[in-house]
Amino acid sequence: MAEQKKLLRALAGETLDTPPIWMMRQAGRYLPEYRATRAQAGDFLSLCYNSELAAEVTLQPIRRYGFDAAILFADILLLPQALGADLWFVTGEGPRLSTITDQAGFDALKPVDAIHETLSPIYDTIRILTRELPSETALIGFAGAPWTVATYMIAGRGTKDQGPAHALREENAPLFDALMDRLTEGTIEYLSCQIEAGAECVKLFDSWAGSLKGDAFEKYSLEPCRRITAALKARHPGIPVIGFPREAGEKYVGFAKATGVDCVALDNSVDPEWAAAHVQTDGCVQGNLASSHMVTGGQALIDDTRRIVKAFSKGPHIFNLGHGITPDADPENVQIMIDTVREK
């Protein structure tokens, strides 16, 4: 069945009459069934590490909407937690971590081969999903890219401009580079185990890539993605990789060739016609409807969806949002988007 799954066909470079569709954060707070399951789990981290419940919330949007792919329900900060960082979530504010700002903090981290003890429930979630997902639905594993994960580990939380991470890489490059290497190796191991458990493709989320300017983008976004992709493909020949250097702008051009990823996910700050002419020429692209449409709906949602489908219709394309769906989205607008993508 794998060869027949639409998402995998697009990732292999096939141009399809109707693009496969899934949605970042498709399992999440906008769905009442998710909120009920999270309440059952008790808190967010307990939900991530409860394999049965994490599989349940992964399946919920598939049952409701029939997306062409499910993405593992987890969080990009589980890897730093597995490396020994303290992690907790503040209601209404998001994640908090113990910070890595000096050599002593880095030295306290665990070696990469110790991560699997913490992350084994995540692999169990994938094993459940390989049994429970419909035969036509692809399963996507994922991790945060090293730069993005590092920004949280250095600041202890999300920041508007990733200032603490930029300061550390400029003031103590050896320490910063050591942290990036540890995260790169940890990401390879984490994603490799996801693939062994049954993930059919993986996605690397570099949510803060856009704040890296000039050579720093190549060194800290592009190069780790290249290393991770090469290592995964060496271990798992044929595994498709999606790269998402969000807000890369002009640096989306050539990203696939430089890193070896099979698909470049695009945020909605780039014009789809421009991306078709300059990025899709190298292979599959994913995106890139503004997530705000899931809140506002209306004719603008339909018009922009049609525009994106048309713009990317001459090459391999996976329809998605340009960023994750937000908690205030209307589930009905998601259905309108899907119906519009699949209209004949």
C-alpha positions in Angstrom: 0.0 0.0 0.0 2.9 2.4 0.7 3.4 3.0 -3.0 -0.3 4.1 -3.3 -0.3 6.6 -0.5 -0.7 10.1 -2.1 1.6 11.8 0.3 4.5 9.4 -0.5 3.8 9.7 -4.2 4.1 13.5 -4.1 7.3 13.2 -2.0 8.7 10.9 -4.7 8.3 13.7 -7.2 4.9 12.7 -8.8 2.6 15.5 -9.9 -0.9 14.5 -8.9 -4.3 15.8 -10.2 -5.2 16.6 -6.6 -2.5 17.3 -4.0 -2.4 15.3 -0.8 -3.3 17.4 2.2 -2.5 17.5 5.9 -2.2 20.3 8.3 0.5 21.3 10.8 -0.9 20.9 14.4 -3.9 19.2 12.9 -4.3 17.3 16.3 -4.8 20.2 18.7 -6.8 22.6 20.8 -9.2 23.7 18.0 -10.8 20.3 18.2 -13.2 19.5 21.0 -12.3 15.8 21.0 -8.6 16.8 21.5 -9.5 19.0 24.5 -11.4 16.1 26.0 -8.5 13.7 25.6 -6.0 16.2 27.0 -8.2 16.7 30.1 -8.2 12.9 30.5 -4.4 12.9 30.3 -4.1 15.6 32.9 -1.5 17.9 31.2 0.3 18.3 27.9 3.4 16.4 28.7 1.4 13.5 30.2 -0.5 13.4 27.0 2.7 13.3 24.9 4.1 10.4 27.0 0.9 8.4 27.2 1.2 6.3 24.0 -2.4 5.2 23.8 -3.8 8.8 24.3 -1.1 10.3 22.0 -2.2 7.9 19.3 -5.8 8.7 19.9 -5.3 12.5 19.4 -3.2 11.7 16.3 -6.1 9.7 14.9 -8.8 12.3 15.7 -8.3 14.6 12.8 -8.0 11.6 10.4 -11.4 10.3 11.5 -12.9 13.8 11.3 -11.4 15.0 8.0 -9.8 12.1 6.2 -6.4 13.9 5.8 -3.9 12.1 3.5 -1.3 12.0 6.4 -1.2 11.8 10.1 1.7 13.5 12.0 2.9 12.0 15.2 1.5 13.8 18.3 4.6 14.9 20.3 6.6 18.1 20.9 9.9 19.4 19.6 11.1 19.9 23.2 10.9 16.3 24.2 14.4 15.8 22.8 16.1 18.4 25.1 14.2 16.8 28.0 15.5 13.4 27.0 19.0 15.0 27.0 18.5 16.1 30.6 16.9 19.5 30.4 14.1 20.3 32.8 10.9 20.9 30.8 7.5 22.1 32.0 4.6 24.0 30.5 2.9 27.1 31.9 -0.8 27.3 31.1 -1.5 30.1 28.6 2.2 30.9 28.2 3.9 27.8 26.7 7.0 25.8 27.5 9.8 26.5 30.0 13.2 24.8 30.1 16.2 24.9 32.3 18.8 27.0 30.4 22.1 26.1 28.8 24.2 29.2 28.9 27.6 28.0 30.1 30.0 25.0 29.9 28.7 23.6 33.1 25.2 23.5 31.8 26.3 21.8 28.7 28.4 19.3 30.6 25.4 18.3 32.6 23.5 17.1 29.5 23.2 13.4 28.9 25.0 11.6 26.0 22.9 11.0 22.9 22.6 7.3 23.4 20.7 7.9 26.7 17.7 9.6 25.0 15.8 6.5 24.2 14.9 5.7 27.8 12.8 8.9 27.9 11.6 8.8 24.4 10.5 5.1 24.2 6.8 6.0 24.7 7.0 8.1 21.5 8.2 5.2 19.5 5.3 3.1 21.1 2.8 5.8 19.9 4.1 5.3 16.3 3.8 1.5 16.6 0.2 1.9 17.6 -0.5 4.3 14.7 1.0 1.9 12.2 -1.8 -0.6 13.3 -4.6 1.9 13.6 -4.3 4.3 10.7 -6.3 3.7 7.5 -4.2 2.0 4.9 -4.2 5.0 2.6 -3.0 7.4 5.3 0.8 8.1 5.5 2.5 8.5 8.9 4.8 11.4 9.4 7.4 11.5 12.2 9.1 14.8 13.1 11.6 16.7 15.2 12.6 20.2 15.8 15.7 21.4 13.9 18.8 21.9 16.0 18.8 25.7 15.7 15.2 26.1 16.8 15.5 23.6 19.7 18.7 25.4 20.8 16.9 28.7 20.9 14.6 27.3 23.5 17.3 25.6 25.5 19.4 28.7 25.7 16.6 31.2 26.5 14.5 28.7 28.6 11.4 29.7 26.6 10.3 31.0 23.3 11.5 34.5 22.5 10.4 37.0 19.9 13.8 37.5 18.2 15.8 34.4 19.5 18.2 37.0 21.0 19.7 34.8 23.7 20.7 32.2 21.2 22.2 34.7 18.8 24.2 36.3 21.7 25.6 32.9 22.8 26.7 31.9 19.3 28.5 35.2 18.9 30.0 35.4 22.3 30.9 31.7 22.9 31.0 29.9 19.5 32.7 26.7 20.8 29.9 26.2 23.4 27.2 27.0 20.9 28.7 24.7 18.3 29.0 21.9 20.8 25.3 22.3 21.7 24.3 22.3 18.0 26.4 19.1 17.4 24.7 17.3 20.4 21.3 18.3 19.1 22.2 17.3 15.5 23.3 13.8 16.6 20.4 13.5 19.0 17.9 14.4 16.2 19.5 11.7 13.9 19.0 9.1 16.6 15.5 10.2 17.5 14.2 10.3 14.0 16.0 7.1 13.1 14.1 5.3 15.9 10.8 6.9 14.7 11.4 5.5 11.3 12.3 2.0 12.8 9.0 2.2 14.7 7.0 2.8 11.5 7.2 6.5 10.4 7.0 6.6 6.6 8.6 10.0 6.3 9.9 12.6 8.7 9.8 16.4 8.9 12.3 18.7 10.4 10.8 21.9 11.8 13.2 24.9 11.8 10.6 27.4 13.1 13.1 30.1 13.8 15.3 29.7 10.7 14.3 33.1 9.4 16.2 34.9 12.2 19.5 33.5 10.9 21.0 36.0 8.5 23.8 35.6 5.9 26.3 32.8 6.5 24.6 32.0 9.8 21.7 30.5 7.9 23.9 28.1 6.0 25.9 27.1 9.1 23.1 26.7 11.6 20.0 25.9 9.5 21.0 24.4 6.2 24.1 22.4 7.3 22.4 20.6 10.3 19.5 19.7 8.0 21.9 18.4 5.4 23.7 16.3 8.1 20.5 14.9 9.5 19.0 14.1 6.1 22.2 12.4 4.8 22.5 10.3 8.0 18.8 9.2 7.9 19.0 8.3 4.2 22.2 6.3 4.8 20.5 4.3 7.5 17.1 4.1 5.9 17.4 4.3 2.1 14.4 5.8 0.4 13.0 7.5 3.5 11.5 10.9 2.5 12.5 14.0 4.5 10.5 17.3 4.5 12.5 20.4 5.5 10.8 23.5 6.9 13.2 26.5 7.3 10.3 28.8 8.2 10.7 32.4 6.9 13.8 31.6 4.9 12.5 33.9 2.1 15.0 33.9 -0.8 16.9 31.1 0.9 14.2 28.7 0.1 15.7 28.7 -3.3 18.2 25.8 -3.6 17.4 24.5 -0.1 16.3 21.1 -1.4 19.4 20.6 -3.5 21.8 21.8 -0.8 20.3 19.6 2.0 19.0 16.6 0.1 15.4 16.9 1.5 12.7 15.6 -0.7 10.3 18.4 0.0 10.5 22.0 1.1 7.7 23.3 3.3 6.9 26.9 2.7 5.5 29.5 5.1 2.8 31.9 3.9 5.1 34.9 3.6 6.2 33.8 0.2 4.1 34.1 -2.9 3.0 30.7 -4.3 3.6 31.7 -7.9 7.1 32.9 -7.0 7.7 29.6 -5.1 6.5 27.5 -8.0 9.0 29.3 -10.3 12.0 29.2 -8.0 11.6 26.4 -5.4 9.3 23.8 -6.9 11.7 23.5 -9.8 13.9 21.4 -7.5 11.1 19.0 -6.4 8.1 18.7 -4.1 6.9 21.7 -2.1 4.5 21.9 0.8 2.2 24.7 1.7 1.3 27.4 2.1 -2.1 28.8 3.1 -2.2 31.4 5.8 -3.4 29.7 9.0 -5.5 32.9 9.8 -8.0 31.6 7.1 -8.9 28.8 9.5 -10.2 31.5 11.9 -11.8 33.9 9.5 -13.1 31.5 6.7 -15.3 33.0 4.0 -14.7 33.4 0.3 -11.1 34.6 1.0 -10.3 31.1 2.3 -11.7 29.5 -0.8 -10.0 31.9 -3.2 -6.6 31.6 -1.6 -6.8 27.8 -1.4 -7.7 27.6 -5.1 -4.8 30.0 -5.9 -2.3 27.9 -4.1 -3.5 24.7 -5.7 -3.4 26.3 -9.2 0.1 27.8 -8.6 1.6 24.5 -7.7 -0.4 22.3 -10.1 2.4 21.7 -12.6 4.7 19.9 -10.1 4.7 17.8 -7.0 2.8 19.6 -4.2 1.5 18.8 -0.7 -1.2 21.2 0.4 -0.8 22.5 3.9 -0.9 25.7 5.9 2.1 28.0 6.1 2.3 27.5 9.9 0.4 25.5 12.5 -3.4 25.9 12.9 -4.2 28.1 15.9 -6.5 27.1 18.9 -9.1 29.7 17.9 -9.7 28.1 14.4 -13.1 27.0 13.4 -13.2 23.3 12.6 -15.8 24.0 9.9 -13.2 26.1 8.0 -10.8 23.2 7.9 -13.5 21.1 6.1 -14.1 24.0 3.7 -10.4 24.1 2.9 -10.3 20.3 2.3 -13.4 20.4 0.1 -11.9 23.2 -1.9 -8.6 21.4 -2.5 -10.4 18.2 -3.5 -13.1 19.9 -5.7 -13.3 18.8 -9.3 
